[in-house]
């Protein structure tokens, strides 16, 4: 452990000159588990304070959540005083169903433009695509860093857990939409989500031509599982991912330590990346 800490300290020290001239962005992707009354001791009311504590301790610039019912999103919004959010419910384009919302540090960022599209053959209207079991949606935002004047894009999604065709076609659609939406070609672009797929799957081939993997490229990283199944899953299921372009990933980590008040704050662990840009 001492050797690991020393290595990290030396690594960060090497990059201090870069920090002096550039800025960092912290991105967290977190499937918070929908508000399911059948979850026993893991119901939302028992873990919502720990979810807030995680965000307060980790201090992300962008907290990208999946599976959030409006009551959950509203709680996060009210509890995290320094954050606002964008995103709509996937079932009606308003507050119905799960949200793939992006909570952002409103003291540093302002929204320039934002939108949502559905993962279907008719992405601009509320719809279910291909062989998907549920409506699936992408929320995106174009933000201005009020400290530096720079701009950032962030996309957040959750692919279907049943439809293989839906997952494949969804990645194709996301790739196309990222290309079309991103007009500022120098701005950092982040794509987060629960993709219900291991990164080795060939469904990611189109996306890998456009964006890179934070987990793979970060100077400090890990290989821990992201899905825990409330403690029943092996520690090698990695289905939550952070993709990026036009930034340098310094850190990737799976937030699986018991330091937020509960050992498990969801059936997924949050994943965190710090980028230099």
C-alpha angles and dihedrals in degrees: 000000000000090000091050093050091047091051092050091047092051091045093053091044089056090057099045092100089057091050089054092063102029138043136237131229122203116207126186125189113198132174097203095189116247121268097275115172089199094067095095112204088002096064116136095255090059096051107028094094089053091052089054091046090053091056092045092051098042096041100205121193087214123026107190112194131190130200094020115156112208092257089057095044091047091052092051091047094050093043098047101063095185095056139079126180147214127207143090136226113276095223100059109002089250123064100318120119129341123348127214089203129174114218110197137190099259093192089065106025136048126194114248097174136348142173149160134231133185124239097239144090087277102043098170095063131052103274147137118242137220113316095340120143092212143025109273127199144182122216117197138179139189109212136189118219102226091200098055105015089236123133133231135192122210128185125185130188149153119217122215119277095212112031114078092185089049092054092048095047091042092059090050091051094046090051091051093046094048089054091049099042098044105083096155098076095190097050120104112256124202129188118189135175156105101286097178086223137094113245090244090069114111090228086085094057095099092046094048088061089061106030139027134228119255093203092055099043106036117116089228115032145143141218101222125138118259100202114067103170090218089303097314099097126087115252095251105071107112112179101137115084144177118209125188148174134191093027139082117240110223099171139020121178140164109229098222100134120116097242105111099072098273132056090229120028092176140356085263126054116234114247122213134197131183117204134193116217 
